[in-house]
Amino acid sequence: KSRPDIDLTGRTLLGHSSAKGQQLDDHYFGSIPKRALDYMRDLETECMYLGIPVKTRHNEVAPSQYELAPVFESANLAIDHNALVMDVMNKLASKHNFIVLFHEKPFEKINGSGKHNNWSLNTNKGVNLLSPGKTPMSNLQFLTFFVNTIKAVYRYEELLRGSIASAGNDHRLGANEAPPAIISVFIGSQLSAVLDDLENVTKGKLSPQEKTDLKLNIIGKIPEILLDNTDRNRTSPFAFTGNKFEFRAVGSSANCAIPITVLNTIVAKQLKEFKIEVDALIDEKGLKKDEAIFNMLREYIKDSKAIRFEGDSYGGAWEKEAKKRGLSNNKTTPEALKVKITKRVIDLFEEMEVMNKIELEARYEIELELYTKRVQIESRVLGDIARNHIVPTAIIYQNTLLENTKNIKEIFGDDFKNIAKEQIELIMIISNHITEINSLVNKMIDQRKKANTLSGLKSSEDYCHKVKPFFEQIRYHCDKLETMVDDNLWPLTKYRELLFTK
């Protein structure tokens, strides 16, 4: 309750970094503290009562950060359970004197939180279509769905980015702990080699020798490749991890229904087109079924090569490379959401009978307004804390220094300037920070008033590009004051207490 920013926005808008953060990795690799473990055990019990199958519990990288992992379920049920477990977490937390933060980036310079959305396709008989089998035909089935998924992600990467856009996730994406805003697919060097081999398959009809070589030496090797296909590239937003894809860029506060709906729709659309194109090759070119499939997969592999990336997704090098490849890099929510109401996307959802134009436009407006309101609230809270908490506290401490300097002058006369040199310098620095805070808050309020006269996309863009930039500037001066003002006077609980008080 001493942190209005956490209370009202779910994250810290101010706060100087703790001397000890996550640099030692001691939280990640250590045992779970007893108080947190007691809470997690109670949570697992409550989940079992509700039929929610949770399995894993462990520390995460940031101090006081923990992970809960579920068992695979069908999408509709898993999404309901995901929303329900968040509700249970909140209700149970109060009994243990905890607050659960679902914000994607609650602490500056400390790892944020996200959801790893694991996704695969099963038949109604439980066969995982993204798992290879024991025969060349079942491996060909795996390849078909594997390559079609990659092609779907490539065609609609901008829409996938839009499906995870939110004010909170904007802070997390690309922050050297989470995937960037650029959507790419990681499949590992071994599977990349398989796709490269398939890319060179002869176009058209295959000779008996080519068919045998293809089935034995390329497709036949897939099962043993996948036995140890552990993904070690933690920077990828969409990675293949053995028998499923993992969409890692989803925010921790998000409802998984939105990205899963998009993913299911784009893959369904892609499979529908694949069937039409394969049938055309069989009917018009006289190819056999497996030859037609090989031909289409080869073309898809070539077409979607730009989305595959095995390297480090952080930093400027990948941004430049992604731009050359024609991939989008929509870093902010207003940018990312625009794609949702383009004709191409509306046509997609209408064709697949998922949503119509009115539903898509309504959702777009709601998401845009939600973003605007969240940034507006953060701006108002930041202004209030800076003026009502930080500045008055700094003035109180400044007055203490002034009184101290005055007393030194009375005792030492003209020599006081040398004796009280540090106090005088500190008084001047504090004055400068107070002046800057007041000036910046006034400017931020003026920009907010202008943004409030606008609506829709224009309002959200103003909040994003004209109001939000003041946050870091105001924070800088407030955080500097935190390192100067007497700890007993400082009104906000500090990072070192928030992160490490057990």
N, C-alpha and C positions, 0 to 999 in steps of 0.2 A: 504493500500500500504506500510505501515511500517512493514508488516508481510509477507515477501517472502514465508514463509512456508505455510501460509493459501492460499496465492495467487497461488502458484504452486502445492501444494499437497492437498489442501482442509482441512488440519488439522494443529494444532500447534505442531511443533516438539520440541519446547522449551517453557518455561514459568513456573515461580514459582506460586504455588497455591495462589489464593486470600484468604485473612483472612476470608472473608465471601464467602461461596460457596452456596451449596444447603441444608446445614444442618438444616436450620430453616423451610424448606418447605413453606416459605412465597410466593415464586413465584408460586408454584404449586397451592396453595389454594387462591391466591390473584386474583384480577380482571386483565384482560388483559390491558396492558398499551395502551394509546390512539393511539400512533404512530403505534404499532403493530396491533391494532384493525382496524385502517384505511386501513392498507395494506391487512389484511385478508378479509375485506369487499370488497375491490376492486378485490381481487383474486376470491372470490365467485361469484361476478358479471361476471367476465371474463369466469369463468367455466360454468356459466349458458348460456352465449352466445354460447359456444362451445358444449352445451348439456352434460356437465359433471355434474352428480348429486352429489354435495357435501352437507354434512349435519352438521357435528359437528365441532365446533371450541373451543379450550380450551388451557390453559397453560399446559406445561408438567413439569416434575420434575426439570430439569436443568434451571438455569436462561437463559432468552432469547430463550427458547425452546418452540415450539408450535406444536399442532397437528391438522391435517385436516383429516376428515373421510368421505368416500364416501358412497353412498347408494348401496346396493347389485345389481350387474348386472351379465350377463353371462360372463364367463371367458375371452373370446377373446376381448370383448368390454371393460371390466374392466381393462385389461392389457394395452390396447391402451390408455384409459383415464388416467391411472396411469402415463404412460410415458409422455403424453401430459401435464398433470397438473404440472409435474416437470419443463417442459419447460416454461410454463406460469409463474410459481413461479419465475424463474430466470429473465425472461424478465420484469416482473412487479416490481421486487425488486429494480432495478436501479432507477425507478421513485420515490421510497420512500427512496432513499439513504440507502438501505439495501443490504447485501450480504446473500444469502441463502446457508447454509452449509448442503450438503447432505451426508457428510462423516459420517460413523458410529460412530466415536469417535473423534470429533474435538478438545476436551479439556480433558487433563489428569485429572483424579479424579473427573470428572463431567459426569453425565449420558450421554450416547451416544444415537443414534437414530436408529430405525428399522421400519420395516413394519409388521403390523399384518395382515397376509394373511388369510382372512376368506374363508373357502371352504366348500361347501356342494354339494349334487347331486340332481338335479331336473329332473322330467320327462318332456316330450315335452308339457305336459298339466299343468305344473307349480306345480306339487306335489313334496314337499321336502321329499326326501327319508330318510333324517336324522331327521325327525319329527315323533313322534308317532301319531297314529290316535285314533279313538273312538271304534274300534273293536279289538279283539285279533289278527285277521289276519293282520290288518294294523300295529299293534305293533310288530308283528313277522317280517313284512317287514322292519320296522325301525331297529330291532335287527340284521337282516341279513346284512344290509348295514353298520351298526355301527361296528359289530364284524369283518366283512371283511376288513373294513378300518384299524382297529387296527392290524389285521393280516398282511396286506400289508405293513404297516409302520414297523412292526417288521421284516419282511423278507428283507426289503430294507432300513433299517434305515441308513446304511452307504451311500447309494446313495442319500437319502434326505439331509444328512449333506453335501455331495459333491455339491448339487444343490445350496447351499447358501454360498459356499466358496469364499472369496475374501480377498484381503490385508486389506481392511478397516474393514470387519466383524471379522477378527481375533482379532482385538483390543477390540471388543465389547462383543463377546460371552463369557459368564462366568464371566463378570466383575461386579458381584453383582448388576446388573440393567437389565440384559438381560439373556435369557436362556443360558445354557452351550453348549459346543460342543457335548455333549452326547445327542442323540435323545431319548426322552421318551414320553409317552402318559399319560396325566392327564384326568381322567373321573369323579372324585369326589367319595366320600365314598359311596353314595347311589347307583350309577350305578355300582360301584365295587361290592357291596353286591348282586345286581341282577345277575351279571356275575358269582359270586361265587356260587349262588344258581343254575344257569343253568349248571355249571360245574359238579354238582352232580346229574344231570338228568340221569335216568336209560338208559343204552346203549341198542340199538336195539328197539324193539317194545314197545310201551307204553300202559299200561292198561287204560281203560276209566277214572278211578279215577285219575291216574297220569296226563292224558291229561287235565282234568278239573282243577286240582290243579295248574298245570303249567300255564294255560291260565288265571286263576282268581287271583292267589296269587303271581305270579312272573311277567308275561307279563302284566297282567291287571293293575298293580301298576305303570307302567312306566310313563304314562302321568302326574300323580300327583307328581311323583318324579322330573320330569323335569320342573314343574311350577316354582320352585325356585332352579334351579341348577346353581347358579352364581358361576363362577370360581374364587376362592380367591387365588389360587396358581399362583403367577405371575412369578415363576421361571421355569415353564414348557415350553419346546419348541413347544409342540404339544398338545393342550388342547381341550376337548370337551366343548362347551359353550352353551348348550341348544338345538340348532337345526343345528349346524355346528361345524366343527373343525377349530381351529385357529392355524396356523403355524406362531409362533412368532419369529422364529430365522432368518427370512429374513432381509437382510441389507437394510438400508434406501436408498442407492444409486443403489440398485439392480433392474434389470428388472424382474418383477414377472413372466414372461413367463417361465423362466427356472424351478423354483420350482413347478409351477402349471403343467407344462408338465410332470415332473417326478411324481408328485402326481397322476395325471389323469392316467398315464401309469401303475403305480404299482397297483392302485385300479382296473383298467380294467383287468389287468392280473389276479389279485386275484379273481375277480368275475367270470371270464371265467373258472378258475380252480374249483371254488365252484360249478358252474353249472354241470361240468363234474362229480364231486364227488357225488353230490346229485343224479343225474340221475343214477349213478352206484348203489347207495344204493336202489333206487326204483326198478331198473331192476333186480339186482342180489340178493338182500336180501328180496325183496318183501315188503319193507316198504312203508307206505303212504307218500305223499309229505311232510306234516308238520313234521312227525316223522323223515324223512330223513334230513330235514333242522335242526331240533333240534340236531340230532346226529352230524352233521358236525359242527354246531356252538359250541357244547360242546368241540369237539376236537380242534377247532380253539382257543377257550378261554384258554384251557390248554396250547396249543403250544405257544401262544403269551403273556403269563402272564409276562414274563421277561421284556417286554417293558413298562408295566404299572407301574407308580410310583406316589405316592400321596404326598411324602414328599418334603423337601427342596432340590432343585437340586444344590445348591451351596456347595462348600467345599469338603474336602477330603473323608468324609464318603460316599457320593454318588458315588464318583469316584471309590472307592474300591468295593462298592456294585455292580455298573454297570459292573465292570470288571468280578466279579463272575458270573454275569448273561450273560456274553458273548457279551455285547454291545460295540460298537466301541467308541473311544474317540480321534478322529482326530482333534487335536487342531490347526493345521496350514493348510493353503491352499494346499501346495504341497502334504501333507498327504491325505487330504480330496478328492482331485481331482483324485487320482490314481484309485479309484473304477470305474470311468467313462469309462475306456477302458479295464475292465476285461471282460473275455469271457461271464460270467453270465449276465452282464449288456448289452453287445452288443447283445447277444441272445434275451434278453427281448425286447429291442427296435425294433429289426428286426422282431421278432415274432408278435409284436403288430403293425407293419408297421408304426412306428413313425419316426425312423431315422435308417439309415444303418451304417455299420462299418466305412465307410469313413467319413460320416458326424460327427459321434461321436468322431473319432480321431482328426478331424479338429477342432472341438469345444474345445476339451481337450487341444490341442496345443495352441490355441488362449488364453484360460483362464490362462494357465500356463505362457505364455509369458507376458500377461497383469499383472499378479502378479509380475513377475520378474522386468518388466519395472517400475512398481509403487514403489517397494522397492528401485530400483536403483535411481530413481528420488529423492525419499526422502533422500537417503544417500548423494547424490550430493548437495541437497539443505541444508541439515544439516551441511555438511562440509563447504559450502560457508558461511553460517550465522555465524558459530562458528569462522571461521578464519577472515572473512571480517567485521563482525559487533561486535561480543562479545569480542574477544581478543583485537582488537585496542581500544575499549571503556575502557576495563579493564586497559590497559596500560596508557591511558590518565589519568584515575582516580588515578592509582598508582603513576604516575609522580607528580600529585597534592599533594599526601601524602608525597612523597619524598621531594618535595620543602618545604612543611610544616615542616617536620622533620629537614631539613637542616637549616631552619630559627630558629627553637627552639634551635638547637645546637649552632648557632652563638650567641644567646642571653644568654643561660644558661650554656654553656660550658659542662663540664663533667656530669652535672646533667641531661642532655637532655635524657639519656637512661631511667630514671625513669619517667620524664615528658611526653616523647613521646612514652611510652611503648605500648599503644594501637595502635598508628599509625604504629609502627615498626612491631607489630604482624600482623596487617591487611595487610601490604605490603608483608609480607612473605606468608600469606594465599593466597593472590591474585596471587603471583608468582607461588605458587604450583598449583592453578587451571589452570592458563595459560599454564604451562608446561604439565599438564595432558591432557588438551584439544588438544594441538598440537600433543602430542604423540598418543592419541587415534584416532584423525582424520587421521594421517599418517597410522596407523595400519588398519583402516577401508578402506582407499583407496587401500592399498595393497591387502586386501581380496577381494575388489571389482574387482580389475584387474584380480585376479585369477578366480573369478566367471564369468567374461566376456569372458574368454577363453573357457568356457563350454557352453553347449546348453541344451535346453529342461528341463527335470526334474532335472538333476544334477546342472544346473545353478540356478534354482529356490530354490533348497535345500541349495545351498551354500549361496545365498542371505538371506534365511530364518534363517539358523543356524550359519552362520559365519560373515555375514555383519550386519544384523539387531541387534544382541546383543550389538553392539557398540552404538546404538542409546541412550539407557538408560544411559550408562556410560558417554557419552559426555553431555547429557542433565543434568545429575546430577551436573557436574562442572559448566555448564553455568547457571543453576538455582541458584546455590550457589552465583555466582558472582552477579546475579540480586539483591540479598538481601544486597549486600555490596556496589555496585557502586552507586554513586550519581544519584538519580532519574532523574535529569535534563539531565544527560549524556546518560542514557540508550536508545539504539536505537530502541527497539521493544515496541510496545504498549503492556501493561501488562494485565494479566488476569482480574484484578479488573476493568480495563477500557473496555476490550472486552465484558465482561459478564454483566456489570452493567451500562454502559453509555446508557441512554435512548434517 
